């Protein structure tokens, strides 16, 4: 999937996100997919692209100029392993407990 969002930094510039991309064996089709995302990002005025990828796909992104900039963490409150109840994520309304 691809989406972009405004940020408060970089003069409220836009950042593109590329995630859940199925690259295939040895990165088959990766260049075309990522280049299409880069063109979309450029057309929307994004100053960077953040790609969320599987650890095995890192070399494919690196060959295309991406740099490893850290770890992405995910939390799914609806799973049995979750330690924070789903109700903690519900919107709170004034006067409602």
C-alpha positions as CSV (number, residue, x, y, z in Angstrom):
1,X,0.0,0.0,0.0
2,X,1.0,3.6,-0.6
3,X,-0.1,6.7,1.2
4,X,1.3,10.1,2.1
5,X,0.8,12.5,5.0
6,X,1.7,16.0,6.1
7,X,4.3,16.5,8.8
8,X,4.8,19.4,11.2
9,X,8.5,19.5,10.4
10,X,10.2,20.4,7.1
11,X,7.8,23.3,6.6
12,X,4.8,20.9,6.8
13,X,6.2,18.8,4.1
14,X,4.7,15.5,3.0
15,X,6.1,12.0,3.8
16,X,5.2,8.9,1.7
17,X,4.8,5.4,3.2
18,X,5.2,2.2,1.2
19,X,4.2,-0.9,3.1
20,X,3.0,-4.5,2.7
21,X,4.6,-4.7,-0.7
22,X,5.0,-8.3,-1.9
23,X,8.3,-8.3,-3.8
24,X,8.4,-12.0,-4.8
25,X,11.5,-14.3,-4.8
26,X,14.8,-12.4,-4.8
27,X,12.9,-9.1,-5.1
28,X,11.2,-9.9,-8.4
29,X,9.4,-6.8,-9.6
30,X,10.7,-4.7,-6.7
31,X,12.4,-2.0,-8.8
32,X,9.2,-1.3,-10.8
33,X,7.0,-1.3,-7.7
34,X,9.3,1.0,-5.7
35,X,10.0,3.3,-8.7
36,X,6.2,3.7,-9.2
37,X,5.9,4.6,-5.5
38,X,8.8,7.1,-5.9
39,X,7.1,8.7,-8.8
40,X,3.8,9.0,-6.8
41,X,5.7,10.5,-3.9
42,X,7.5,13.0,-6.1
43,X,4.3,14.0,-7.8
44,X,2.8,14.7,-4.4
45,X,5.8,16.8,-3.2
46,X,7.0,14.3,-0.6
47,X,10.4,14.9,0.8
48,X,11.0,11.2,1.7
49,X,9.6,7.7,1.5
50,X,9.4,5.4,4.5
51,X,9.3,1.8,3.5
52,X,8.1,-0.9,5.9
53,X,9.5,-4.2,4.7
54,X,10.3,-7.7,5.9
55,X,13.9,-8.2,7.2
56,X,14.6,-10.5,4.2
57,X,13.6,-7.7,1.8
58,X,16.1,-5.2,3.2
59,X,18.8,-5.9,0.5
60,X,16.3,-5.2,-2.3
61,X,15.5,-1.8,-0.9
62,X,19.2,-1.1,-0.2
63,X,20.1,-1.7,-3.8
64,X,17.5,0.9,-4.8
65,X,19.0,3.5,-2.5
66,X,17.0,3.0,0.8
67,X,18.9,3.2,4.1
68,X,18.1,1.2,7.2
69,X,17.0,3.9,9.7
70,X,15.8,1.9,12.6
71,X,13.2,-0.5,13.8
72,X,9.5,-0.3,13.3
73,X,7.3,-1.7,16.0
74,X,3.6,-2.8,15.8
75,X,1.0,-3.2,18.4
76,X,-2.3,-5.0,17.8
77,X,-4.7,-4.4,20.7
78,X,-7.2,-7.0,19.5
79,X,-4.8,-10.0,19.9
80,X,-4.7,-12.4,22.8
81,X,-1.1,-11.3,23.6
82,X,-2.0,-7.7,24.0
83,X,-1.4,-6.3,27.4
84,X,-3.5,-3.1,27.0
85,X,-7.3,-3.7,26.8
86,X,-9.0,-2.7,23.6
87,X,-11.2,-0.3,25.6
88,X,-8.1,1.9,26.3
89,X,-8.2,2.8,22.6
90,X,-11.9,3.8,22.5
91,X,-12.6,7.5,22.2
92,X,-13.7,9.1,25.4
93,X,-16.8,11.3,25.5
94,X,-17.3,14.1,27.9
95,X,-19.5,13.0,30.9
96,X,-19.3,9.3,30.0
97,X,-17.3,6.9,32.2
